[in-house]
Amino acid sequence: MAAAEVRHRTVEVASGVRLHVAEAGPEDGPAVLLVHGFPELWYSWRHQMRALAARGFRAVAPDLRGYGDSDAPPGRDSYTVLHLVGDLVALIADVGQPRVFVAAHDWGAAVAWQLCLLRPDLVTAFVALSVEYHPRNPTRSPVQTLRAVCGDGHYICFFQKPGVAEAEFGRGDIKCLLKKFYGMRKAAPLIIPPGKTLFDSIDSDGTCPAWLSEEDISYYAEKFEKTGFTGGLNYYRCIDLNWELTAPWTGVPIKVPTKFIVGDQDLTYNIPGVKDYIHKGGLKACVPNLEDVVVMEGVAHFINQEKPDEVSDHICGFFSKF
């Protein structure tokens, strides 16, 4: 997307926390909040921003706290889901519209599901990519569940160790490591076997995925070279704390009109039990206004970048109904 088409600004969302925000499209158009995942940036939505702007929407894509040109508070406990949802609530207030559309991917989807749970009054409709909503299990924390289903080698369990994952991301050329991470295509959970490193366990050979350019990789690398990965990793390190903090919402359904899109090669879609949960009524029970589930064949995790036109059409078509 041409730089001239994107407006950049900074929004204070909490005391001492300012987010860098990229925007495109008419300022009086219906706002669409675009929420990125790990290890990504606002830039992950560049294709959808163009498509939304062309259809009259105002695309609003922040670097989340801990990422890119946004502030990165020190300490794990500044990255709970309540902080992250609070950032989005403040950003929505700054946009100046009473309700917004939301599209979100990966960790962004996890945060946006909670936004829809905690503040449904602010969201007209939601498109979630890659990460489905799971209701809070009152008897077992998320990390305990992952260990039970996938073992200690699951990458999210690995990410719980402060400093260890950072060392993995810092042990080689950042461009090569990002190419390898973005190039994951194995239709299975990412498991790190004993004696292996994170990047040795990824099926990618490290060549640039066809859907990314060297210019794209350079943009990501420049930002992560500046910030490191601790901010993003702290999202993972708060998941059990989030579980404790959200106990009052146990059993509450998400009633925002929703569309869910996932690639059939996505590592999250291929966790044991997930397909049955999505397709046999579990997700619909938790999200009663789930209007559509789309499974894109031959597509892996970074779906909005791998299939930008198709994903943009799904997002624009769904939001245009409202």
Secondary structure, DSSP 8 states (H G I E B T S, - for coil): --GGG-EEEEEEEETTEEEEEEEES-TTS-EEEEE--TT--GGGGHHHHHHHHHTT-EEEEE--TTSTTS---SSGGGGSHHHHHHHHHHHHHHHT-S-EEEEEETHHHHHHHHHHHH-GGGEEEEEEES-------TTS-HHHHHHHHH-TTBHHHHTTSTTHHHHHHTSS-HHHHHHHHHT---SS--B--TT--TGGGS---S---TT--HHHHHHHHHHHHHH-SHHHHHHHHTHHHHHHHTGGGTT----S-EEEEEETT-TTTTSTTHHHHHHTTHHHHHSTTEEEEEEETT--S-HHHHSHHHHHHHHHHHHHT-
